[in-house]
Amino acid sequence: MKYLIVGIGNKGEEYAETRHNIGFKVAEKIAEKIEAPFKSSNFGLLAEGKYKGRKVFVLKPDTYVNLSGNAVKFWMQKENIPLENILIITDDLALPFGSLRMKMKGSDAGHNGLKSIQSQLNTQNYPRLRFGISAEFSEGKQADYVLGKWNEEEKEKLSERIEKFSQASLSFVFAGIQNTMTAFNGK
C-alpha cells in the first residue's frame, strides 16, 4: 500500500516560520520519523520511506499554497495512490491554536490550498488534517496574520503539537482514518 502525505506551505525562507507553513513543519517531522530525507523532485521536495511495511511519500509542494492541487494531482497519478490514502496537512483559522482535527472530507473553509486541491481532484472527499492557528487578528489583517510568525507563547508549545500531528499522520497510515480520528481529534 502507498500513502501520500502532503504538508501545505510556501517555499522560501521568508515563509519558513509562518503560521501558513505549519504543514511543512509537520511533514518534516514525519519524514524524520520514517528516516526519509527530502529530495528535490517534481512539484516540490519529496521524502520516500516506509512505515510499518507501508510505502509513504511525504511532499512539501513548491507551488505555493494557492496551487497545491497541481502537486497533489501529479504525485497521486504518478504513484497511483488512491484518494483515501492521501492526507493533506494544513493550517486552520477556525480552530484554537494547536487543535487537531482530522476529517475524511469537507469544504475548503476558505483555505486557498484546499480550494486548489478540490479543483484539481474534482472532489472534496479526501482526508485532511487541520492544525489550529486561531484567529487572533484585527479585521482586514487575515493575510498578515496567516503569513506572520508564531508568537512567543505559540513557539513554546509548537514542538509538542508538531509531534502530536506527526503521530496522528502516521496513525492514519497504519490504523486508518476512523481509528485515528477517534484517537486524536481534539487532543
C-alpha positions in Angstrom: 0.0 0.0 0.0 1.1 3.5 -0.8 0.3 6.7 1.0 0.9 10.4 0.1 1.1 12.9 3.0 1.2 16.5 1.8 2.2 19.3 4.1 0.8 22.6 2.7 3.0 25.7 2.9 5.0 28.2 0.9 8.6 27.8 -0.3 11.2 30.3 0.6 13.0 31.5 3.8 10.6 34.4 4.3 7.8 31.9 4.9 9.6 29.3 6.8 8.4 30.2 10.3 5.0 31.4 9.5 1.6 30.0 10.6 0.7 29.2 6.9 3.7 26.8 6.8 2.7 24.5 9.6 2.0 21.8 7.0 5.7 21.9 6.0 6.8 21.6 9.7 4.6 18.6 10.3 5.8 17.0 7.0 9.4 17.5 8.1 8.7 15.7 11.4 7.1 12.8 9.6 10.0 12.4 7.2 12.4 12.5 10.2 10.4 9.7 12.0 10.4 7.4 8.9 14.1 8.3 8.3 13.4 9.6 4.8 15.4 12.6 3.6 13.7 15.2 1.3 14.9 15.4 -2.2 14.1 17.9 -4.9 11.6 16.4 -7.3 8.6 17.3 -9.5 6.4 20.0 -7.8 8.5 20.2 -4.6 10.5 18.3 -2.1 9.7 14.6 -1.7 10.7 12.1 1.1 10.1 8.5 0.4 10.1 5.9 3.1 8.3 3.1 4.9 6.2 2.9 8.0 5.2 -0.5 9.4 5.6 -2.0 6.0 3.7 0.7 4.1 5.2 2.9 1.5 4.9 6.6 2.4 5.6 9.6 0.3 5.8 12.9 2.2 5.5 16.0 0.0 6.3 19.7 0.5 4.9 21.3 -2.7 6.9 24.2 -4.1 3.9 25.5 -5.9 3.0 28.0 -3.1 -0.2 27.3 -1.1 -2.6 28.6 -3.8 -1.5 26.0 -6.4 -1.0 23.0 -4.1 -3.5 20.9 -6.1 -1.1 20.7 -9.0 1.5 18.9 -6.9 -1.1 16.6 -5.2 -2.6 15.5 -8.5 0.8 14.9 -10.1 2.0 12.6 -7.3 -1.3 10.8 -6.9 -1.3 9.9 -10.6 2.5 9.2 -10.8 2.4 6.8 -7.9 -1.1 5.5 -8.5 -2.2 6.4 -4.9 -5.9 6.2 -4.2 -7.7 9.2 -2.9 -8.4 7.6 0.5 -4.6 7.1 1.0 -3.9 10.8 0.7 -3.6 13.1 3.8 -3.4 16.9 3.4 -2.0 18.8 6.4 -3.0 22.4 6.6 -3.4 25.4 8.9 -7.0 26.4 10.1 -8.1 29.8 11.4 -11.3 28.4 12.8 -9.6 26.2 15.4 -7.8 27.3 18.6 -4.0 27.2 18.4 -2.6 23.7 18.3 -6.0 22.0 18.0 -6.0 18.8 15.9 -8.9 17.9 13.6 -8.8 15.1 11.1 -11.7 14.7 8.7 -12.5 12.3 5.8 -13.9 15.1 3.7 -15.2 18.6 3.9 -15.2 22.1 2.4 -12.2 24.2 1.8 -13.3 26.6 4.6 -11.8 29.5 2.6 -8.3 27.9 2.5 -6.8 28.5 -0.9 -4.6 25.4 -0.8 -7.7 23.2 -0.2 -9.5 25.1 -2.9 -6.7 24.3 -5.3 -6.7 20.6 -4.3 -10.5 20.3 -4.7 -10.3 22.0 -8.1 -7.6 19.6 -9.4 -9.2 16.4 -7.9 -12.8 17.4 -8.6 -13.9 16.4 -5.2 -14.0 17.5 -1.5 -13.8 13.8 -0.4 -10.2 13.5 0.6 -8.7 13.1 4.1 -7.2 16.3 5.7 -5.6 17.1 9.0 -6.2 20.6 10.2 -3.8 22.4 12.6 -5.5 25.2 14.5 -3.8 28.6 14.3 -6.7 30.5 15.9 -8.0 33.8 14.6 -6.2 36.4 16.7 -6.2 39.2 14.2 -7.9 42.5 13.5 -10.5 42.9 10.8 -8.8 43.1 7.4 -5.5 41.6 8.7 -6.1 37.9 8.0 -3.3 37.7 5.4 -0.8 39.4 7.6 -1.7 37.0 10.5 -1.6 33.8 8.5 1.7 34.9 6.9 3.0 36.1 10.2 5.4 34.4 12.5 4.4 32.5 15.7 4.3 34.5 18.9 6.4 33.5 21.9 3.5 31.6 23.6 2.8 29.6 20.5 6.5 28.9 19.9 6.8 27.3 23.4 4.0 24.8 22.5 4.8 24.3 18.8 7.3 21.3 19.1 4.9 19.3 21.2 2.0 20.0 18.8 4.1 19.1 15.7 5.0 15.8 17.4 1.3 15.1 18.1 0.4 15.9 14.4 3.2 13.6 13.1 1.9 10.8 15.3 -1.7 11.3 14.0 -0.4 11.3 10.4 1.5 8.0 10.9 -1.5 6.6 12.7 -3.6 7.4 9.5 -1.1 5.3 7.5 -1.2 2.3 9.8 -4.5 2.4 11.7 -6.8 4.1 9.1 -8.7 7.3 9.3 -11.6 6.2 11.6 -9.3 4.9 14.3 -7.1 7.9 14.0 -9.9 10.4 14.3 -11.2 8.6 17.4 -7.7 8.5 19.0 -6.5 12.0 18.1 -9.3 14.5 17.2 -9.5 17.2 19.9 -6.2 16.1 21.5 
